[in-house]
Amino acid sequence: MLQSKLPDVGTTIFTIMSRLAQEHQAINLGQGFPDFDPDPALCQLVSKAMAEGHNQYPYMTGVPPLRHAIAHKVRTLYGRTYDPDSEITVTSGATEALMAAVLACVGNGDEVVVIEPCYDSYLPAIRLAGGIPVTVPLRAPTQEDPSFRVDWQQVRDAITPRTRLIMMNFPHNPTGIILQDSDLDALENIVRDTGVLLLSDEPYEHIVFDGQHHRSVATRALLSDHAFVISSFGKTYHATGWKVGYCCAPKIMSAELRKIHQFIVFTVSSPMQFALAEYMRDPTPYLELSHFYQIRRDRLAQGLTGSRFKVLPSPGTFFLMADYREISDENEAEFSRWLTVTHGVTVIPVSAFYREPDAPQSNHQLVRFCFAKKESTLDAAIEKLQRV
């Protein structure tokens, strides 16, 4: 008889809410993907790559032009030089890179510190590797300070002799918070004292607002020497369905990740890789991405000021959180369903990103909006939300 390796994993809240949105013809600001297409020039480059014969298995580690383009970008933006041949691996989206990194370094009984709320693949990946997740919650917003914060002392206190890895994600989904220099300083002290490895999930690296900049783990030598740094072309180029990401890591760590990668997917779509490599010659699309999304963030935030929702700061990602306590005292999942069914706008409960989503400590009366949408989509949603 089949015995489940993930007995407590069912249908994700993202699938549930999207299905509910479809059933009730609601505007879906829940799942995190754009409702518009990539740059036509990028799509044409895919066709060009196909016409040029790039239709068979590419290198397991990723085609050389793309790995070199990634190395150049990371060196230019963050100052870290990765060897494109031995330290950069193209993966089937950031999610595959996460799984491969965890499986590469976590074994039975190893502990992994996870900062929560967190992306829903983290804990299952740890369990499949035989590891034990140890969650450390962000400090929740208060009236005096409306942002989530990392308590690095709590992170340090969670580390034991069995800790193998710290998993983190900045700019952070779902809260939108970004790292400051003081955060990297605190993290350096932890790594220096413990030697723990890092998995830094950075798919929103190019979506940071208000004149701030992304502080990648790759900007610090000590941190990058201990880190798998993961990102996603899907988020950067509005092509989430292409499922192309990458992982940068020191040679020894990359070698172990590649052993796992080759037996999960082996390799990644050839024409997409060649197209992305050529498209990356011009840095303008990712350098201007923050401005592109800040217009949408501000549009949604301004629209919500005319409602009973209270908008929280969103310094990064394409997500915005709002407090609904003036509207309802229901928990976040119940409120999100009610908003979809009654008012025709779908959101995601922030509690879904916690290990125990139904627990009182996981419910702060917050929901997450995705503003990676056409302006007309956002305007239609705002009109409905202002009537709540």
N, C-alpha and C positions, 0 to 999 in steps of 0.2 A: 504494500500500500504506500502511496506517495506521502512523504512527510515534508511539509512546507518548511523552507529555510527562512521564510519571512511570514510567519503565521499571523502577525498583527498588521500586515500591510494589505489594504484593500484598494478600492478605487480612490484616486487622489481627489482632493477638494477642487483642484483645477478642472478635472474632467466633470465632476459633479456640477460645478457652477456653470461651466460652458454648456452642458446639456440642459440645465435649467434655463439658461439664457435663450437657447434655441427653442425650447418648448414654449416660452412665454414671449418670444420675439423681443427680447430685451437688448439694450445696447451693452455690449460686452466690454467693460473696462477691467475685466478680471485677469485673464491670462496675459502674460507678458510677451506679446508679439505685435508687430505693426500691422495695421490694416491697409498698408500701401506697399507698393512693389519696390524692389531695389532699383538703383540707377540703371536705366536701359543700356547705358554703355557697358556696365558690368555684365549684364545678361548677354549682350552681343559678343563679349569676350569669351563667354562659355561656348557659344555657337562656333566662334572662330577656332577655339581649342579643339572642338569636336571635328571640325572640317580639316584641321591640320593633323588629325590622326591620334589625338590623345584620348583614346577610348579603351585602353587595356590597363591591366594592373600597373599602377605606378609604384615607386619605391615604398617599402613598408613604412619608412620613417617620414615620408612626405617628399614631394618633388623638390630637387635642389633649388630652383628659382624661388619657390615660396619660402623655404627655410632661410635662404639668404635674405629675402625681403623682410622676414620677421626679425632676423638678427640685426639688420640695419635699423629698423624702427625702434627696437628696444634699446639699442646702443645710443641712438639719437635722443630719445625721450628720457631715458632713465640712467644712462651712463654705464650700464652693465654690458660687457661683451660676452655673448654666448657663442660657442663654436657651432655654426649651423649644421655641421656634419655629425657631431656627437652630443650636442646639448639641446637641440630643438627637435620636437616631434610633432607632426601634424596629426590630429586626432579627429574622430567622428563627433565633433561638437565638444564643448567644454565638459559635458556630463560624462562622456567616455574617458576623457582625461582624468576626471575626478576618480572614477572607478579604478582605472589602471594605476593611478598614483597610490591609492589606498591599498589595493591588492599587492602592490610592489613592496610596501614597507610595513604592513600591519599583519601580524600573525595571531594565532590563538592566544587569548588572554591579554594581548596588548591593549593598553588604554589609549583612547584618542579624545583629546579635549576639543569640544565643539562649542563655539559661541552661538547662542541662540537668542532670538529666532533665527532659523537657518533654512537654506534650500532643502527641499524634501528628499533629495537623493543622498544626502550626507550620511544619515544614520543607517539606512539600509546597506550602503556600501561598506560601512564599518562592520556591520553584523555579518555580511557575506564573507568578509575577510577573517572572521573569527574574533574580531576585536570587540572592545567594550566601550561604548560611547559615554563620555563624561561631559554633561552639558553645563555650561556656565552662562547664565542669562545676562543680557545687557541690562543696565540699569534703566528702568522704564521712565518715560517722561513725567515731569511734574509741572505744576503751574508756574513755578519759578524758572524751570529749565525744560522747555518743551521738546527736547531731543533725547533719543536714546544715547547711552554712553557705555563704553567698555570700562569695566573695573579690572584693571590689569593685575591688581593684587589678588583678586578672586581667581583670575586665570592662573597666576603663579601658585596659589594655594591648591589648585586642582591637580597640579603635576605631582606624580609619584614616581618611584623607580620603574614602574611598569608603563609609564607614558611614552608613547612612541612618536606621536604626531599632534600638532595643533592645527585644526581646520578653521579657516576664517575666510571672509568674503567682504571685500571693500573695493569700490562703493557697494554698500550693503543692501541686499534684497531681503526683507521688504522695507526697511526703515529709511533707506536713502542716505545714511550717514557715511562720512568719508574719514579717512585717517588724517591726523595732524602729525607734525614732527614729534610732538611729545608722545604720541602713541608708538611711533617707530622706536623712539628712545626706550620706552618701557619694554617693548618687545625684544629689543636688542639685549637688554639686561637679563631677560628670561632665558633667551637662547644662550647667552654667554655663560650663565650659571648652570644650565641644565643640559645643553647640547641637544635639546629636543628638535625634531624636524618640523617643518612648516608646510602646509598646503595652503597657498594663497590663491583664492578663486577671484579673478579680476576681469570678468567679462564686460563690466561697465566702465572700464578704464578711461574711455574717451567721452564719458557723459558725466561731467562735473561742472557745477554752475557757479555763478556770482563771482567770477574772477579767480576762483580757487583752481588748484591743479591736483591731479591724481598722484598720491604718494605711494608708488608701487614698492613692494618688498624688494624689487630688483634695484632700487636706488641705494640700498645699503649692502655693502659687501658681506658683512657677517650674516645678515638675514638671507641674502640670495645664495650664499654658500650652503645653506641648510634647507632650501625651499624648492618645492615644485610651484612654479608660477604659471597659472593657467588663464587663458583668455579665449574669446569667441569672435569669429568673423560674423556670425549671425547677428549679434547685437550691434556690431559696428557698421555693417553694410545693409541692414534691414533685410537679411536673408536667413532668418532663423530655420527655415525648412531645409536649407542646404546642409546643415549639421557639419560644419567645419570649424574646428577649434585647434588649439595648440598648447603644448606644455614646454616651458623652458626650465631646465634644471641642470645642476652640475653633472659631469660625465658619468660618474658612478651611479647616481640616482636615475639619470636618463636611461642608462643601460638596463636597469631593473624594470623601469616603466615600460620600455620597449618589449621586453620579454612577455609582459602581460598584454600589451597593445596588439602584438602580432597574432595572439590567439583569441582576442575579443572580436576585432574587425579586420585584422591584418593590415588594411590600408584604407585610404579615403578617396572618394570620387576624383578621378584624374582631371577631367575638363574643368571642374570647379577650382582645383588647385592652380592650374596654369592660368586661369582667368584671374584669380585673386592675386597671383604674383605680378601679373602685368598691371592690374588695377592699382596695386600698392605703390607703383612708381610715382604716383602723384599723392602726396600726403594730405592734400586739401580736404577730401571727404572726412577723414577721421579728425583732422585738426578743427574742422568747423562743426563737428557733430554736437558739441556742447551747446553752441548757439542755436542750432536747429531744434534741439529738444528743450532748451530753456524757454523758447517762445511758447511751446506747448504746455510746459509746466506752469508758466505764469498765466496762460489763458485759463487753464483749469482751476488754479488757485484763486484767481480773481473771480471766476464764476462762482466758486464755492463760498466766497465771502458774502454773497447774496443769499446764502442758505443757512440752515441751522447746523451745518457741519463746521467744525473747527479744524482748520488746516494746520498740520504740523510742518516744520521746515523740511525741505527735501534738497540737500546740497548735492546729490548725485543720483544716478540711475534714471530709468524712465518711469519711476513709481512715486506716488504721492500718498501719504497717509492722512486720514482725517478722523477726528474724534466725534462720535455721534451721541455722546451722553445727554445732550439737550433734546434728543429725539426719542431715545429708547433706553431702557435698562436691560434689554435682552443681551444674551451673550453674543459674541461676534459671529458665530456660524448662523445662529437663528436670525440675527439682524440682516446678514448678507442675503439669506434666502428670502426674507420678507421684502427687502429692497428690490430684489429681482422680480418677484411675483407681483408686488403691489405697485411699484413705481417704474419698473421697466429699465433699471440700470443694474448691471451685474458687477460686483466687486469681490475681493477675496478677503476673508477674515484673517487678520494678522495672527490669530491664535493657531492657524493651520501650520505655521512655521515653527511651532514648539513641539517638543517631544510628547507632551501631554496636553493636547489642544483643548480638552474640556475642563482642565484644572483652572480654578479661580486665578492663580498666579500667571496663567497664560492669557487671560482675557483682560484687556485694558480699554475696552470699548473703542477699538480702532479698526478701521478697514483700509485696504490698500486699493488705490486706483492706478491703472496703467494709462499713461498719457501718450504712449507711442501710437497715436491714432491721427487720422485726418482731422483738420480743424473743424470740419463740418460734423464729424462724429462727436468731438468734444462738445461742440455747441449744442447739439441735440441732447446729449447727456446732461449738460448743465441746466438746460431748460427744465428737464424732468426733476433734477435734484433740487432745484430752487423751489419746487412745489411740495417737497417732502415736509 
